[in-house]
Amino acid sequence: MAAAPHDSAALLAFPQPRSCPHQAPPGYDALRDQGALSEVALYDGRAVWLVTGYAEARALLSDPRLSADRTRPGFPVLAPRFRASVARKLPLIAQDPPVHDTHRRLLNPDFSLKHMRAMRSEVQEVVDGFIDRMLEKGPPSDLVEDFAIPVPSLVISRLLGVPYEDHAFFQDATSRLMRATEEGPSQAAGGELASYLDKLVTRLRSERGTGLLGRLAAEDVGNGTLSHEELVQIALVLLVAGHETTASMIALGTVALLEAPEQLAELRADPDSLPGTVEELLRVLAVTDLAGSRVATEDIEIAGRTIRAGDGVLFSATVANRDPQVHADPDRFDPHRTGRSHLSFGYGIHQCLGQNLARLELELAFRSLFTRIPTLKLTVPAAELPLRGVGTGTIQSADHLPVTW
């Protein structure tokens, strides 16, 4: 079995910048002929494995010999900002069982499919409210500022029980946290969010509030199932994850649909086809390029390669979602594909807790946007949009999305 030589001189750098909102970064073309696992180089020159095969990614993301614990020696650090302590000890995404499982069980009811169905009318109200404001203000509009960010921000605020009147603060702090490239700014922004949430959780422990945080503060912190510090960190993860990536999906999904007029016409004619369209957008956009970061705790043999104990392992949703063994003509945007064969929410025990919420928000956002504003269009060509990779480049976003109608 071939093993990683840990010589990064001639390796592709990871991550790679995206030049089109609905196509993979051009640099990834070189990975397609290298098998299901390739070696790539991180910013500091370290060579790590990048898993690009769909089947192999699912197998490895379910393998207990790979750890999500970012404090373990050898864990791959994608950028200097991930050396900040606020980014290393995160509940849910950076923990292994049994602690991970305990936290997940406490949160599952609030993110279940049943609970999301019960929230549908409330999310629709939020979506309609921001479209109303756009129409009242009149064109042109910045879809990122006026719609893509505030919709998931208000929804996650209500779900968690975070006062939405503080949204300007936590959206700014989240943006600085996600876009930081160095350890210092990342730690500063994360520290501001943690301090804010610490005060909120303290208040909720004595004044029972609404939402998930109010319940956990009163019940689970009260009976010792969770510590105060754990709840603060859980709140930070959910607040940041609850709007950053969904906002990017709404913005870039809008671009992708406007750039596919035939598919958009079909969608307008049959809005009930939206769930399938959302899945295809999740597949081709993969705004969260990274489906997981792990470090091997034992040797693992897979796809003719040997991952050694201590090796860093990354998973590219962008490339795995375009595996030709799973999808015919994988670079084509085709809303008629069936199934959910993508890794945009990860896989295994760390699969995205909020995937049901994200799907609901995306479905209602696109349905309402394109039915209530049927003449929506970009004011500049998609190729000229100010696209950027957030932080390390593993989350794709549009800082601004100028539209008119």
C-alpha positions as CSV (number, residue, x, y, z in Angstrom):
1,M,0.0,0.0,0.0
2,A,1.3,3.4,-0.9
3,A,1.7,5.9,1.9
4,A,2.0,9.7,1.9
5,P,5.7,10.7,1.4
6,H,5.1,13.9,3.4
7,D,7.0,15.9,0.8
8,S,4.8,18.8,-0.3
9,A,7.1,20.5,-2.8
10,A,5.1,19.5,-5.9
11,L,1.7,19.1,-4.4
12,L,-1.5,21.1,-5.1
13,A,-2.1,23.8,-2.5
14,F,-5.4,23.4,-0.5
15,P,-7.8,25.0,-0.5
16,Q,-8.1,26.5,-4.0
17,P,-10.0,29.6,-5.0
18,R,-13.2,29.4,-7.0
19,S,-13.6,31.6,-10.1
20,C,-17.3,30.7,-10.8
21,P,-20.0,30.5,-8.1
22,H,-21.4,27.2,-9.5
23,Q,-18.3,25.4,-10.7
24,A,-15.5,23.8,-8.8
25,P,-12.2,25.6,-8.5
26,P,-10.2,25.1,-11.7
27,G,-7.3,23.7,-9.6
28,Y,-9.3,20.7,-8.6
29,D,-9.3,19.4,-12.2
30,A,-5.9,17.9,-11.6
31,L,-7.2,15.8,-8.7
32,R,-9.8,13.9,-10.7
33,D,-7.3,11.5,-12.3
34,Q,-5.4,10.8,-9.1
35,G,-7.8,8.3,-7.5
36,A,-10.0,8.7,-4.5
37,L,-7.3,10.0,-2.3
38,S,-4.7,12.6,-3.2
39,E,-2.0,14.5,-1.3
40,V,-2.2,18.2,-1.0
41,A,-0.2,20.9,0.7
42,L,-1.5,23.2,3.4
43,Y,-0.4,26.8,3.9
44,D,2.5,25.8,6.1
45,G,3.8,23.2,3.6
46,R,2.5,20.2,5.4
47,A,1.3,17.3,3.2
48,V,-2.1,15.8,4.1
49,W,-4.5,13.5,2.5
50,L,-7.5,14.9,0.6
51,V,-10.3,12.4,0.1
52,T,-12.1,13.1,-3.2
53,G,-14.0,9.8,-3.9
54,Y,-17.6,9.8,-2.7
55,A,-17.7,6.2,-1.5
56,E,-14.3,6.5,0.2
57,A,-15.3,9.7,1.9
58,R,-18.4,8.1,3.4
59,A,-16.4,5.1,4.6
60,L,-13.7,7.3,6.2
61,L,-16.1,9.8,7.7
62,S,-17.7,6.8,9.5
63,D,-14.4,5.3,10.6
64,P,-13.7,5.6,14.4
65,R,-10.0,5.4,13.6
66,L,-10.2,9.1,12.4
67,S,-10.6,11.7,15.2
68,A,-12.3,15.1,14.9
69,D,-10.5,16.3,18.1
70,R,-8.5,19.4,17.0
71,T,-6.3,19.2,20.1
72,R,-4.8,15.9,19.0
73,P,-1.2,15.9,17.7
74,G,-1.1,15.9,14.0
75,F,-4.6,17.4,13.5
76,P,-4.4,19.3,10.1
77,V,-4.4,23.1,10.6
78,L,-5.8,24.7,7.5
79,A,-4.8,28.3,8.3
80,P,-3.2,30.3,11.1
81,R,-6.6,31.3,12.5
82,F,-7.3,27.6,13.4
83,R,-4.5,27.8,15.9
84,A,-6.7,30.1,18.1
85,S,-8.0,28.3,21.1
86,V,-11.6,29.4,20.2
87,A,-11.3,27.3,17.0
88,R,-9.7,24.2,18.7
89,K,-12.2,23.2,21.4
90,L,-15.5,23.4,19.7
91,P,-18.4,21.1,20.8
92,L,-20.1,18.9,18.2
93,I,-17.7,19.5,15.2
94,A,-14.4,19.1,17.0
95,Q,-15.2,16.4,19.6
96,D,-15.2,12.6,19.6
97,P,-17.5,10.2,21.4
98,P,-18.7,10.0,24.1
99,V,-18.8,13.7,24.8
100,H,-19.9,14.4,21.2
101,D,-22.8,11.9,21.5
102,T,-24.0,13.4,24.8
103,H,-24.1,16.9,23.3
104,R,-25.8,15.7,20.1
105,R,-28.6,13.9,22.0
106,L,-29.4,17.1,23.9
107,L,-29.7,19.1,20.7
108,N,-31.4,16.6,18.3
109,P,-35.0,17.3,19.3
110,D,-34.7,21.0,18.3
111,F,-33.3,20.2,14.9
112,S,-35.4,17.2,14.1
113,L,-37.4,16.9,10.9
114,K,-40.6,17.0,13.0
115,H,-39.6,20.3,14.6
116,M,-38.6,21.8,11.3
117,R,-42.0,21.0,9.8
118,A,-43.6,22.7,12.8
119,M,-41.4,25.8,12.1
120,R,-42.3,26.0,8.5
121,S,-44.9,28.8,8.8
122,E,-42.6,30.8,11.1
123,V,-39.7,30.5,8.6
124,Q,-42.1,31.5,5.8
125,E,-43.1,34.6,7.7
126,V,-39.4,35.6,8.1
127,V,-38.7,35.1,4.4
128,D,-41.8,37.1,3.4
129,G,-41.0,39.8,5.8
130,F,-37.6,40.5,4.3
131,I,-38.9,40.3,0.7
132,D,-41.6,42.8,1.7
133,R,-38.8,45.2,2.8
134,M,-37.0,44.7,-0.4
135,L,-40.1,45.5,-2.5
136,E,-41.0,48.5,-0.3
137,K,-37.5,49.9,-0.7
138,G,-37.5,49.2,-4.4
139,P,-34.6,48.2,-6.7
140,P,-31.7,47.9,-6.8
141,S,-30.9,45.7,-3.8
142,D,-28.0,43.9,-2.3
143,L,-29.4,40.5,-1.9
144,V,-26.7,39.5,0.6
145,E,-27.4,42.4,2.9
146,D,-31.1,42.6,2.4
147,F,-32.1,38.9,2.3
148,A,-29.4,36.2,2.3
149,I,-27.9,37.1,5.7
150,P,-30.9,38.4,7.7
151,V,-33.2,35.4,6.9
152,P,-31.1,32.7,8.5
153,S,-29.9,35.1,11.1
154,L,-33.4,35.9,12.4
155,V,-34.4,32.2,12.2
156,I,-31.4,30.9,14.2
157,S,-31.9,33.7,16.7
158,R,-35.5,32.6,17.3
159,L,-34.6,29.0,17.5
160,L,-31.8,29.5,20.0
161,G,-33.5,32.3,21.9
162,V,-30.8,34.9,21.1
163,P,-32.2,38.5,21.1
164,Y,-32.4,39.5,17.4
165,E,-31.9,43.1,18.4
166,D,-28.3,42.2,18.9
167,H,-27.9,40.9,15.3
168,A,-25.7,43.7,14.1
169,F,-23.1,42.7,16.8
170,F,-23.2,38.9,16.3
171,Q,-23.3,39.1,12.5
172,D,-20.2,41.4,12.5
173,A,-18.4,39.3,15.1
174,T,-19.2,36.1,13.1
175,S,-18.0,37.7,9.9
176,R,-14.7,38.7,11.5
177,L,-14.3,35.2,13.0
178,M,-15.0,33.4,9.7
179,R,-12.9,35.8,7.6
180,A,-9.9,36.0,9.8
181,T,-6.7,34.7,8.3
182,E,-4.5,35.0,11.4
183,E,-4.8,33.6,14.9
184,G,-5.1,37.0,16.8
185,P,-8.1,38.4,15.0
186,S,-9.8,35.0,15.1
187,Q,-9.3,34.7,18.8
188,A,-10.5,38.3,19.4
189,A,-13.8,37.9,17.4
190,G,-14.4,34.5,19.0
191,G,-13.8,36.0,22.4
192,E,-16.3,38.7,21.8
193,L,-19.0,36.2,20.8
194,A,-18.1,33.9,23.8
195,S,-18.3,36.9,26.2
196,Y,-21.7,37.9,24.8
197,L,-23.1,34.4,25.0
198,D,-21.6,33.9,28.5
199,K,-23.7,36.8,29.8
200,L,-26.8,35.5,27.9
201,V,-26.5,32.0,29.4
202,T,-26.0,33.5,32.9
203,R,-29.2,35.4,32.5
204,L,-31.1,32.5,31.1
205,R,-30.1,30.3,34.1
206,S,-32.1,32.6,36.4
207,E,-34.7,33.9,33.9
208,R,-36.1,31.1,31.9
209,G,-36.0,32.3,28.3
210,T,-37.5,31.0,25.1
211,G,-35.7,28.8,22.6
212,L,-33.1,26.0,22.8
213,L,-30.6,28.0,25.0
214,G,-33.3,28.8,27.6
215,R,-34.3,25.2,27.9
216,L,-30.7,23.9,28.2
217,A,-29.7,26.6,30.6
218,A,-32.7,26.0,32.9
219,E,-32.8,22.2,32.7
220,D,-29.4,20.7,31.7
221,V,-27.1,23.2,33.2
222,G,-29.3,23.2,36.3
223,N,-29.2,19.5,36.7
224,G,-25.5,19.1,35.8
225,T,-25.9,17.4,32.5
226,L,-24.1,20.4,30.9
227,S,-21.6,22.8,32.4
228,H,-22.1,26.5,31.9
229,E,-19.0,26.7,29.8
230,E,-20.1,23.8,27.6
231,L,-23.4,25.6,26.9
232,V,-21.6,28.8,26.0
233,Q,-19.4,27.0,23.5
234,I,-22.4,25.1,22.0
235,A,-24.3,28.4,21.6
236,L,-21.3,29.8,19.8
237,V,-21.1,26.9,17.4
238,L,-24.8,27.0,16.6
239,L,-25.1,30.7,16.3
240,V,-22.1,30.9,13.8
241,A,-23.0,27.8,11.9
242,G,-26.7,28.7,11.9
243,H,-26.4,31.6,9.5
244,E,-23.0,31.8,7.8
245,T,-23.2,28.9,5.4
246,T,-26.9,29.2,4.7
247,A,-26.5,32.8,3.8
248,S,-23.8,31.9,1.3
249,M,-26.1,29.1,-0.1
250,I,-29.0,31.5,-0.6
251,A,-26.8,34.1,-2.4
252,L,-24.8,31.7,-4.6
253,G,-27.8,29.5,-5.2
254,T,-29.6,32.6,-6.5
255,V,-26.7,33.2,-8.9
256,A,-26.7,29.6,-10.1
257,L,-30.4,29.7,-10.8
258,L,-30.3,33.0,-12.6
259,E,-27.4,31.6,-14.7
260,A,-29.6,28.6,-15.6
261,P,-32.7,30.2,-17.2
262,E,-34.2,26.9,-18.5
263,Q,-34.1,25.3,-15.1
264,L,-35.3,28.4,-13.4
265,A,-38.3,28.6,-15.8
266,E,-39.1,25.0,-14.9
267,L,-38.9,25.8,-11.2
268,R,-41.2,28.8,-11.6
269,A,-43.7,26.6,-13.5
270,D,-43.5,23.9,-10.8
271,P,-42.5,25.2,-7.4
272,D,-43.1,21.8,-5.9
273,S,-39.9,20.6,-7.6
274,L,-37.9,22.8,-5.3
275,P,-36.7,20.1,-2.9
276,G,-34.8,18.4,-5.7
277,T,-33.4,21.7,-7.0
278,V,-32.1,22.5,-3.5
279,E,-30.3,19.1,-3.3
280,E,-28.7,19.8,-6.7
281,L,-27.7,23.3,-5.6
282,L,-26.2,21.8,-2.4
283,R,-24.3,19.3,-4.6
284,V,-22.8,21.6,-7.2
285,L,-22.2,24.6,-5.0
286,A,-20.8,22.9,-1.9
287,V,-20.2,26.3,-0.4
288,T,-18.6,24.4,2.5
289,D,-15.9,22.8,0.5
290,L,-14.5,20.9,3.5
291,A,-16.8,18.0,4.5
292,G,-14.6,17.2,7.4
293,S,-11.1,17.4,9.0
294,R,-9.6,14.5,10.8
295,V,-6.4,13.0,12.1
296,A,-5.8,9.2,12.0
297,T,-5.3,7.4,15.3
298,E,-4.4,4.1,13.6
299,D,-3.1,3.0,10.2
300,I,-6.0,2.7,7.7
301,E,-5.7,1.0,4.3
302,I,-8.2,2.2,1.7
303,A,-8.3,2.6,-2.1
304,G,-4.8,1.3,-2.5
305,R,-3.4,3.8,-0.1
306,T,-2.2,3.7,3.5
307,I,-3.2,6.5,5.9
308,R,-0.7,6.3,8.7
309,A,-1.5,7.1,12.4
310,G,-0.9,10.8,12.8
311,D,-1.7,11.7,9.2
312,G,-4.1,14.6,8.6
313,V,-7.1,13.8,6.5
314,L,-9.3,16.3,4.7
315,F,-12.5,15.7,2.8
316,S,-13.5,17.8,-0.2
317,A,-17.2,18.0,-0.7
318,T,-16.7,19.9,-3.9
319,V,-14.8,17.1,-5.6
320,A,-16.6,14.1,-4.0
321,N,-19.9,15.6,-5.0
322,R,-18.8,15.5,-8.6
323,D,-17.6,11.9,-8.5
324,P,-18.4,10.5,-12.0
325,Q,-19.0,7.0,-10.5
326,V,-22.0,8.5,-8.6
327,H,-23.2,11.2,-11.0
328,A,-23.3,11.1,-14.8
329,D,-22.0,14.3,-16.3
330,P,-21.1,15.5,-12.8
331,D,-20.3,19.1,-13.7
332,R,-23.8,19.7,-15.1
333,F,-26.4,21.4,-13.0
334,D,-29.4,19.0,-13.3
335,P,-32.3,19.5,-10.8
336,H,-33.9,16.3,-12.1
337,R,-31.3,14.1,-10.4
338,T,-32.7,11.9,-7.7
339,G,-31.4,11.2,-4.2
340,R,-29.1,13.1,-1.9
341,S,-25.8,11.8,-3.0
342,H,-23.7,14.6,-1.8
343,L,-21.5,15.4,1.2
344,S,-22.4,19.1,1.6
345,F,-23.6,18.3,5.1
346,G,-20.8,15.9,5.8
347,Y,-21.5,12.3,6.8
348,G,-21.3,10.0,9.8
349,I,-21.8,11.0,13.4
350,H,-20.7,14.6,12.7
351,Q,-23.1,15.1,9.9
352,C,-24.5,18.6,10.1
353,L,-27.0,19.0,12.9
354,G,-28.8,21.8,11.2
355,Q,-29.3,20.2,7.8
356,N,-33.1,20.0,8.1
357,L,-33.2,23.6,9.0
358,A,-31.0,24.6,6.2
359,R,-33.1,22.7,3.7
360,L,-36.2,24.4,4.9
361,E,-34.7,27.8,4.7
362,L,-33.3,27.3,1.3
363,E,-36.6,25.9,-0.1
364,L,-38.7,28.7,1.2
365,A,-36.1,31.4,0.3
366,F,-35.9,30.3,-3.3
367,R,-39.6,29.6,-3.7
368,S,-40.6,33.0,-2.4
369,L,-37.8,35.0,-4.0
370,F,-38.5,33.7,-7.6
371,T,-42.3,33.7,-7.3
372,R,-42.7,37.0,-5.6
373,I,-40.0,38.8,-7.7
374,P,-40.3,36.9,-11.0
375,T,-38.2,39.5,-12.9
376,L,-35.2,39.3,-10.5
377,K,-31.9,39.7,-12.3
378,L,-28.3,40.5,-11.6
379,T,-27.1,44.0,-12.2
380,V,-23.6,42.8,-13.2
381,P,-22.5,39.6,-15.0
382,A,-21.9,36.6,-12.7
383,A,-18.3,36.5,-13.7
384,E,-17.8,40.0,-12.3
385,L,-19.4,39.3,-8.9
386,P,-17.1,39.9,-5.8
387,L,-16.9,36.2,-4.9
388,R,-14.5,35.2,-2.1
389,G,-13.5,32.2,0.0
390,V,-14.3,32.9,3.6
391,G,-11.2,32.6,5.9
392,T,-9.3,29.6,4.4
393,G,-11.3,29.6,1.2
394,T,-13.2,26.4,2.3
395,I,-16.4,28.4,2.5
396,Q,-17.4,30.2,-0.6
397,S,-19.5,33.4,-0.4
398,A,-20.5,36.6,-2.1
399,D,-19.8,39.7,-0.2
400,H,-22.4,41.6,-2.2
401,L,-25.0,40.5,-4.7
402,P,-26.4,43.4,-6.6
403,V,-29.9,42.7,-8.1
404,T,-32.8,44.5,-9.6
405,W,-36.2,43.7,-11.0
